[in-house]
Amino acid sequence: MTGTESAIQWEDTLSVEDYLRLRTSTGWPAFPVEQAQNGLDNAFRIVAARVDGQTVAMARLLWDGSYVAYLSDVVVLPEYRGQALGTTMVAKLLTALKEQLRPGWRVKVSLMSAAGRETFYEQFGFRQRPNETGGAGMDRWFYGPEA
């Protein structure tokens, strides 16, 4: 660990530069800056961990204000893994969502786990799919016209 637990600062904002840097640190593709900024601007909540002024972890929660939410972009730089940063970020986002719920409401939070990381999310009550009530998760990319 290059920082100490007490040196971690939790923020609810994230610069587009840090967002793109953290995404590409995982091997995920970069996006055009405008598209990445839209993702940040339209998130329900963002949580970022900073150590000595450097953003070392992030996560986003998207929510439509109704019953659909999506947990996205849970990233911790490799040198900061094993310090419960991911666990803390996901817990903060789920708590923020729960605090918005009114009596009788329910929200389904979905996610697409990176391969091999599924058990991380099980500690929060997420269930792997397919299961007895849900089929396999599916996705599809759409691409804009060539620049």
TORGUKOL-691829 format. One record per atom (N, C-alpha, C): residue number from 1; residue in one letter; chain; atom name; x, y, z. Coordinates in steps of 0.001 Angstrom, whole numbers. Layout:
  resi  resn  chain  name        X        Y        Z
   NUM     A      A    CA        X        Y        Z
...
This chain:
  resi  resn  chain  name        X        Y        Z
     1     M      A     N      848    -1179        0
     1     M      A    CA        0        0        0
     1     M      A     C      882     1227        0
     2     T      A     N      571     2172     -875
     2     T      A    CA     1381     3377     -939
     2     T      A     C      814     4494      -78
     3     G      A     N     -406     4347      398
     3     G      A    CA    -1007     5313     1309
     3     G      A     C    -1449     4582     2555
     4     T      A     N    -2021     5289     3498
     4     T      A    CA    -2563     4640     4681
     4     T      A     C    -4064     4792     4671
     5     E      A     N    -4746     3921     5404
     5     E      A    CA    -6202     3958     5451
     5     E      A     C    -6700     5348     5824
     6     S      A     N    -6036     6019     6767
     6     S      A    CA    -6478     7345     7189
     6     S      A     C    -6228     8396     6121
     7     A      A     N    -5367     8110     5141
     7     A      A    CA    -5065     9075     4093
     7     A      A     C    -6102     9056     2975
     8     I      A     N    -7025     8129     2998
     8     I      A    CA    -8029     8041     1936
     8     I      A     C    -9071     9127     2135
     9     Q      A     N    -9312     9874     1077
     9     Q      A    CA   -10348    10896     1086
     9     Q      A     C   -11447    10448      135
    10     W      A     N   -12683    10488      623
    10     W      A    CA   -13826    10073     -191
    10     W      A     C   -14472    11307     -789
    11     E      A     N   -14720    11265    -2086
    11     E      A    CA   -15308    12387    -2807
    11     E      A     C   -16535    11903    -3579
    12     D      A     N   -17424    12834    -3897
    12     D      A    CA   -18592    12477    -4705
    12     D      A     C   -18515    13088    -6103
    13     T      A     N   -17315    13499    -6477
    13     T      A    CA   -17084    14017    -7819
    13     T      A     C   -15867    13329    -8409
    14     L      A     N   -15775    13413    -9719
    14     L      A    CA   -14685    12766   -10432
    14     L      A     C   -14452    13541   -11712
    15     S      A     N   -13214    13904   -11986
    15     S      A    CA   -12926    14597   -13233
    15     S      A     C   -12995    13604   -14389
    16     V      A     N   -13296    14105   -15554
    16     V      A    CA   -13369    13239   -16723
    16     V      A     C   -11995    12633   -17016
    17     E      A     N   -10935    13380   -16735
    17     E      A    CA    -9588    12846   -16952
    17     E      A     C    -9311    11659   -16037
    18     D      A     N    -9676    11781   -14763
    18     D      A    CA    -9486    10664   -13829
    18     D      A     C   -10377     9484   -14206
    19     Y      A     N   -11593     9781   -14624
    19     Y      A    CA   -12506     8717   -15044
    19     Y      A     C   -11905     7907   -16187
    20     L      A     N   -11426     8596   -17202
    20     L      A    CA   -10848     7902   -18354
    20     L      A     C    -9558     7177   -17981
    21     R      A     N    -8745     7782   -17133
    21     R      A    CA    -7490     7138   -16701
    21     R      A     C    -7771     5858   -15937
    22     L      A     N    -8715     5889   -15017
    22     L      A    CA    -9044     4698   -14245
    22     L      A     C    -9652     3619   -15136
    23     R      A     N   -10532     4007   -16047
    23     R      A    CA   -11114     3022   -16969
    23     R      A     C   -10024     2314   -17769
    24     T      A     N    -9127     3081   -18353
    24     T      A    CA    -8104     2458   -19199
    24     T      A     C    -7089     1675   -18374
    25     S      A     N    -6970     1963   -17076
    25     S      A    CA    -6046     1201   -16221
    25     S      A     C    -6493     -251   -16089
    26     T      A     N    -7769     -514   -16350
    26     T      A    CA    -8312    -1867   -16271
    26     T      A     C    -8244    -2596   -17604
    27     G      A     N    -7878    -1855   -18648
    27     G      A    CA    -7909    -2428   -19986
    27     G      A     C    -9228    -2171   -20695
    28     W      A     N   -10149    -1448   -20047
    28     W      A    CA   -11416    -1105   -20678
    28     W      A     C   -11165      -23   -21717
    29     P      A     N   -12010       44   -22730
    29     P      A    CA   -11795     1044   -23778
    29     P      A     C   -12069     2462   -23279
    30     A      A     N   -11362     3401   -23862
    30     A      A    CA   -11609     4816   -23584
    30     A      A     C   -12810     5271   -24403
    31     F      A     N   -13392     6367   -24010
    31     F      A    CA   -14481     6992   -24735
    31     F      A     C   -14059     8403   -25103
    32     P      A     N   -14705     9011   -26100
    32     P      A    CA   -14465    10430   -26340
    32     P      A     C   -14798    11228   -25073
    33     V      A     N   -14077    12300   -24837
    33     V      A    CA   -14228    13085   -23603
    33     V      A     C   -15681    13527   -23404
    34     E      A     N   -16340    14003   -24443
    34     E      A    CA   -17723    14470   -24301
    34     E      A     C   -18639    13337   -23838
    35     Q      A     N   -18461    12140   -24396
    35     Q      A    CA   -19283    11001   -24010
    35     Q      A     C   -18996    10592   -22567
    36     A      A     N   -17723    10578   -22190
    36     A      A    CA   -17350    10240   -20815
    36     A      A     C   -17934    11257   -19834
    37     Q      A     N   -17866    12545   -20180
    37     Q      A    CA   -18415    13590   -19300
    37     Q      A     C   -19921    13419   -19145
    38     N      A     N   -20620    13052   -20227
    38     N      A    CA   -22056    12789   -20131
    38     N      A     C   -22337    11673   -19131
    39     G      A     N   -21509    10638   -19142
    39     G      A    CA   -21680     9537   -18199
    39     G      A     C   -21538     9991   -16759
    40     L      A     N   -20592    10878   -16510
    40     L      A    CA   -20410    11410   -15161
    40     L      A     C   -21561    12331   -14780
    41     D      A     N   -21942    13213   -15705
    41     D      A    CA   -22998    14189   -15418
    41     D      A     C   -24353    13532   -15157
    42     N      A     N   -24594    12386   -15761
    42     N      A    CA   -25897    11743   -15653
    42     N      A     C   -25939    10603   -14647
    43     A      A     N   -24880    10418   -13900
    43     A      A    CA   -24876     9403   -12848
    43     A      A     C   -25738     9871   -11679
    44     F      A     N   -26397     8934   -11038
    44     F      A    CA   -27131     9251    -9813
    44     F      A     C   -26146     9617    -8711
    45     R      A     N   -25107     8808    -8544
    45     R      A    CA   -24062     9068    -7560
    45     R      A     C   -22734     8556    -8106
    46     I      A     N   -21689     9254    -7711
    46     I      A    CA   -20312     8857    -7997
    46     I      A     C   -19594     8823    -6667
    47     V      A     N   -18695     7887    -6512
    47     V      A    CA   -17819     7893    -5347
    47     V      A     C   -16403     7649    -5859
    48     A      A     N   -15470     8427    -5320
    48     A      A    CA   -14067     8298    -5709
    48     A      A     C   -13203     8323    -4464
    49     A      A     N   -12151     7537    -4486
    49     A      A    CA   -11174     7520    -3390
    49     A      A     C    -9916     8217    -3865
    50     R      A     N    -9421     9126    -3041
    50     R      A    CA    -8193     9850    -3380
    50     R      A     C    -7173     9653    -2269
    51     V      A     N    -5933     9504    -2690
    51     V      A    CA    -4803     9402    -1772
    51     V      A     C    -3763    10402    -2251
    52     D      A     N    -3358    11283    -1373
    52     D      A    CA    -2372    12319    -1713
    52     D      A     C    -2755    13063    -2989
    53     G      A     N    -4043    13360    -3137
    53     G      A    CA    -4521    14124    -4276
    53     G      A     C    -4719    13326    -5550
    54     Q      A     N    -4359    12054    -5563
    54     Q      A    CA    -4525    11213    -6750
    54     Q      A     C    -5764    10341    -6589
    55     T      A     N    -6605    10302    -7614
    55     T      A    CA    -7765     9428    -7597
    55     T      A     C    -7295     8009    -7866
    56     V      A     N    -7578     7110    -6919
    56     V      A    CA    -7083     5727    -7000
    56     V      A     C    -8203     4708    -7174
    57     A      A     N    -9463     5167    -7055
    57     A      A    CA   -10594     4254    -7193
    57     A      A     C   -11848     5063    -7494
    58     M      A     N   -12808     4419    -8153
    58     M      A    CA   -14075     5086    -8484
    58     M      A     C   -15161     4048    -8678
    59     A      A     N   -16403     4528    -8578
    59     A      A    CA   -17567     3723    -8923
    59     A      A     C   -18715     4680    -9203
    60     R      A     N   -19643     4238   -10051
    60     R      A    CA   -20820     5050   -10398
    60     R      A     C   -22080     4219   -10217
    61     L      A     N   -23164     4900    -9871
    61     L      A    CA   -24480     4279    -9834
    61     L      A     C   -25416     5110   -10698
    62     L      A     N   -26051     4455   -11646
    62     L      A    CA   -27039     5089   -12506
    62     L      A     C   -28413     4685   -11981
    63     W      A     N   -29357     5622   -11960
    63     W      A    CA   -30709     5310   -11490
    63     W      A     C   -31689     6194   -12219
    64     D      A     N   -32778     5606   -12668
    64     D      A    CA   -33781     6359   -13412
    64     D      A     C   -34822     7026   -12504
    65     G      A     N   -34681     6895   -11205
    65     G      A    CA   -35638     7489   -10279
    65     G      A     C   -36853     6618   -10058
    66     S      A     N   -36914     5506   -10741
    66     S      A    CA   -38030     4581   -10616
    66     S      A     C   -37513     3264   -10048
    67     Y      A     N   -37577     2195   -10819
    67     Y      A    CA   -37213      889   -10269
    67     Y      A     C   -35967      273   -10898
    68     V      A     N   -35266     1000   -11758
    68     V      A    CA   -34099      459   -12442
    68     V      A     C   -32854     1242   -12064
    69     A      A     N   -31845      521   -11588
    69     A      A    CA   -30549     1133   -11286
    69     A      A     C   -29462      214   -11837
    70     Y      A     N   -28305      798   -12100
    70     Y      A    CA   -27196       55   -12679
    70     Y      A     C   -25897      486   -12010
    71     L      A     N   -25197     -478   -11465
    71     L      A    CA   -23900     -234   -10834
    71     L      A     C   -22830     -377   -11905
    72     S      A     N   -21986      640   -12040
    72     S      A    CA   -21048      668   -13158
    72     S      A     C   -19678     1178   -12738
    73     D      A     N   -18681      768   -13497
    73     D      A    CA   -17332     1335   -13391
    73     D      A     C   -16727     1241   -11998
    74     V      A     N   -16801       90   -11375
    74     V      A    CA   -16142     -110   -10084
    74     V      A     C   -14681     -443   -10393
    75     V      A     N   -13789      512   -10120
    75     V      A    CA   -12375      374   -10482
    75     V      A     C   -11502      788    -9305
    76     V      A     N   -10521      -53    -9003
    76     V      A    CA    -9501      271    -8002
    76     V      A     C    -8147       17    -8669
    77     L      A     N    -7261     1009    -8627
    77     L      A    CA    -5933      801    -9195
    77     L      A     C    -5281     -414    -8547
    78     P      A     N    -4534    -1203    -9321
    78     P      A    CA    -3960    -2449    -8790
    78     P      A     C    -3180    -2280    -7488
    79     E      A     N    -2417    -1224    -7355
    79     E      A    CA    -1603    -1047    -6148
    79     E      A     C    -2427     -685    -4910
    80     Y      A     N    -3721     -413    -5084
    80     Y      A    CA    -4592      -73    -3951
    80     Y      A     C    -5635    -1152    -3683
    81     R      A     N    -5573    -2250    -4411
    81     R      A    CA    -6517    -3339    -4180
    81     R      A     C    -6203    -4033    -2858
    82     G      A     N    -7198    -4701    -2295
    82     G      A    CA    -7015    -5406    -1037
    82     G      A     C    -7172    -4520      183
    83     Q      A     N    -7637    -3296        2
    83     Q      A    CA    -7816    -2359     1113
    83     Q      A     C    -9282    -2016     1348
    84     A      A     N   -10173    -2787      745
    84     A      A    CA   -11624    -2619      895
    84     A      A     C   -12143    -1338      248
    85     L      A     N   -11397     -761     -673
    85     L      A    CA   -11887      439    -1354
    85     L      A     C   -13116      111    -2209
    86     G      A     N   -13061     -974    -2957
    86     G      A    CA   -14212    -1375    -3762
    86     G      A     C   -15422    -1659    -2899
    87     T      A     N   -15214    -2366    -1815
    87     T      A    CA   -16304    -2681     -890
    87     T      A     C   -16920    -1409     -330
    88     T      A     N   -16077     -479       77
    88     T      A    CA   -16572      779      642
    88     T      A     C   -17338     1579     -399
    89     M      A     N   -16823     1643    -1623
    89     M      A    CA   -17503     2424    -2662
    89     M      A     C   -18876     1842    -2986
    90     V      A     N   -18951      529    -3176
    90     V      A    CA   -20230      -87    -3498
    90     V      A     C   -21209      110    -2340
    91     A      A     N   -20753      -58    -1121
    91     A      A    CA   -21624      148       37
    91     A      A     C   -22140     1586       90
    92     K      A     N   -21286     2556     -177
    92     K      A    CA   -21704     3965     -173
    92     K      A     C   -22774     4218    -1237
    93     L      A     N   -22585     3669    -2425
    93     L      A    CA   -23551     3884    -3499
    93     L      A     C   -24888     3227    -3185
    94     L      A     N   -24859     1998    -2683
    94     L      A    CA   -26108     1313    -2367
    94     L      A     C   -26839     1989    -1217
    95     T      A     N   -26104     2500     -237
    95     T      A    CA   -26723     3237      864
    95     T      A     C   -27382     4511      352
    96     A      A     N   -26708     5227     -537
    96     A      A    CA   -27282     6456    -1102
    96     A      A     C   -28585     6154    -1831
    97     L      A     N   -28633     5044    -2535
    97     L      A    CA   -29855     4650    -3234
    97     L      A     C   -30954     4304    -2233
    98     K      A     N   -30633     3484    -1250
    98     K      A    CA   -31629     3076     -258
    98     K      A     C   -32227     4286      456
    99     E      A     N   -31431     5313      686
    99     E      A    CA   -31919     6504     1380
    99     E      A     C   -32949     7277      567
   100     Q      A     N   -33023     7028     -731
   100     Q      A    CA   -33982     7722    -1594
   100     Q      A     C   -35317     6999    -1709
   101     L      A     N   -35375     5768    -1238
   101     L      A    CA   -36581     4970    -1428
   101     L      A     C   -37695     5395     -484
   102     R      A     N   -38884     5462    -1035
   102     R      A    CA   -40075     5811     -273
   102     R      A     C   -40779     4534      165
   103     P      A     N   -41680     4619     1135
   103     P      A    CA   -42407     3420     1567
   103     P      A     C   -43054     2709      380
   104     G      A     N   -42872     1400      325
   104     G      A    CA   -43449      582     -724
   104     G      A     C   -42613      491    -1995
   105     W      A     N   -41580     1315    -2118
   105     W      A    CA   -40747     1297    -3319
   105     W      A     C   -39797      109    -3289
   106     R      A     N   -39386     -296    -4466
   106     R      A    CA   -38307    -1267    -4613
   106     R      A     C   -37564     -934    -5900
   107     V      A     N   -36286    -1184    -5884
   107     V      A    CA   -35415     -889    -7021
   107     V      A     C   -34560    -2112    -7297
   108     K      A     N   -34466    -2484    -8542
   108     K      A    CA   -33594    -3582    -8951
   108     K      A     C   -32279    -2987    -9433
   109     V      A     N   -31203    -3336    -8758
   109     V      A    CA   -29877    -2873    -9150
   109     V      A     C   -29214    -3995    -9946
   110     S      A     N   -28810    -3677   -11151
   110     S      A    CA   -28139    -4636   -12024
   110     S      A     C   -26689    -4220   -12206
   111     L      A     N   -25888    -5153   -12660
   111     L      A    CA   -24494    -4867   -12983
   111     L      A     C   -23980    -5931   -13927
   112     M      A     N   -22900    -5620   -14578
   112     M      A    CA   -22187    -6589   -15404
   112     M      A     C   -20802    -6722   -14786
   113     S      A     N   -20581    -7792   -14099
   113     S      A    CA   -19309    -8017   -13419
   113     S      A     C   -18210    -8330   -14422
   114     A      A     N   -17007    -7866   -14119
   114     A      A    CA   -15848    -8329   -14880
   114     A      A     C   -15696    -9821   -14608
   115     A      A     N   -15220   -10546   -15595
   115     A      A    CA   -15046   -11987   -15445
   115     A      A     C   -14172   -12295   -14236
   116     G      A     N   -14640   -13213   -13406
   116     G      A    CA   -13886   -13616   -12227
   116     G      A     C   -14124   -12764   -10999
   117     R      A     N   -14891   -11689   -11119
   117     R      A    CA   -15164   -10782    -9991
   117     R      A     C   -16566   -10952    -9417
   118     E      A     N   -17281   -11952    -9883
   118     E      A    CA   -18672   -12124    -9464
   118     E      A     C   -18823   -12285    -7958
   119     T      A     N   -17931   -13024    -7331
   119     T      A    CA   -18078   -13254    -5887
   119     T      A     C   -17924   -11972    -5076
   120     F      A     N   -17198   -10998    -5591
   120     F      A    CA   -17084    -9707    -4902
   120     F      A     C   -18473    -9116    -4668
   121     Y      A     N   -19341    -9188    -5674
   121     Y      A    CA   -20663    -8574    -5583
   121     Y      A     C   -21645    -9394    -4757
   122     E      A     N   -21375   -10661    -4584
   122     E      A    CA   -22267   -11498    -3787
   122     E      A     C   -22340   -11037    -2332
   123     Q      A     N   -21277   -10430    -1811
   123     Q      A    CA   -21307    -9947     -428
   123     Q      A     C   -22361    -8862     -216
   124     F      A     N   -22834    -8245    -1303
   124     F      A    CA   -23869    -7220    -1232
   124     F      A     C   -25251    -7771    -1567
   125     G      A     N   -25344    -9078    -1762
   125     G      A    CA   -26622    -9703    -2055
   125     G      A     C   -26920    -9887    -3533
   126     F      A     N   -25988    -9518    -4399
   126     F      A    CA   -26194    -9760    -5826
   126     F      A     C   -26093   -11251    -6093
   127     R      A     N   -26899   -11715    -7056
   127     R      A    CA   -26896   -13130    -7419
   127     R      A     C   -26403   -13276    -8844
   128     Q      A     N   -25620   -14314    -9052
   128     Q      A    CA   -25146   -14583   -10393
   128     Q      A     C   -26290   -15060   -11264
   129     R      A     N   -26195   -14756   -12544
   129     R      A    CA   -27161   -15200   -13526
   129     R      A     C   -26441   -16055   -14545
   130     P      A     N   -27103   -17010   -15136
   130     P      A    CA   -28503   -17352   -14945
   130     P      A     C   -28745   -18000   -13589
   131     N      A     N   -29971   -17868   -13129
   131     N      A    CA   -30416   -18521   -11899
   131     N      A     C   -31868   -18955   -12091
   132     E      A     N   -32531   -19361   -11018
   132     E      A    CA   -33884   -19921   -11149
   132     E      A     C   -34922   -18915   -11648
   133     T      A     N   -34669   -17622   -11537
   133     T      A    CA   -35652   -16641   -11987
   133     T      A     C   -35176   -15748   -13124
   134     G      A     N   -33882   -15756   -13414
   134     G      A    CA   -33371   -14857   -14447
   134     G      A     C   -32401   -15549   -15386
   135     G      A     N   -32513   -15214   -16650
   135     G      A    CA   -31593   -15755   -17643
   135     G      A     C   -30229   -15087   -17546
   136     A      A     N   -29362   -15467   -18452
   136     A      A    CA   -28022   -14890   -18490
   136     A      A     C   -28108   -13402   -18800
   137     G      A     N   -27203   -12624   -18226
   137     G      A    CA   -27115   -11212   -18581
   137     G      A     C   -26708   -11095   -20040
   138     M      A     N   -27143   -10039   -20663
   138     M      A    CA   -26834    -9843   -22070
   138     M      A     C   -26435    -8395   -22282
   139     D      A     N   -25654    -8156   -23319
   139     D      A    CA   -25319    -6781   -23662
   139     D      A     C   -25088    -6660   -25155
   140     R      A     N   -25031    -5437   -25607
   140     R      A    CA   -24764    -5149   -27009
   140     R      A     C   -24192    -3751   -27101
   141     W      A     N   -23176    -3587   -27888
   141     W      A    CA   -22589    -2275   -28145
   141     W      A     C   -23195    -1692   -29430
   142     F      A     N   -23453     -396   -29427
   142     F      A    CA   -23840      343   -30621
   142     F      A     C   -22723     1336   -30932
   143     Y      A     N   -22423     1519   -32178
   143     Y      A    CA   -21330     2402   -32581
   143     Y      A     C   -21866     3527   -33453
   144     G      A     N   -21357     4717   -33225
   144     G      A    CA   -21709     5870   -34041
   144     G      A     C   -21000     5794   -35377
   145     P      A     N   -21331     6737   -36254
   145     P      A    CA   -20676     6756   -37561
   145     P      A     C   -19184     7032   -37433
   146     E      A     N   -18437     6601   -38411
   146     E      A    CA   -16982     6843   -38412
   146     E      A     C   -16727     8339   -38437
   147     A      A     N   -15736     8764   -37696
   147     A      A    CA   -15394    10194   -37631
   147     A      A     C   -14687    10632   -38891
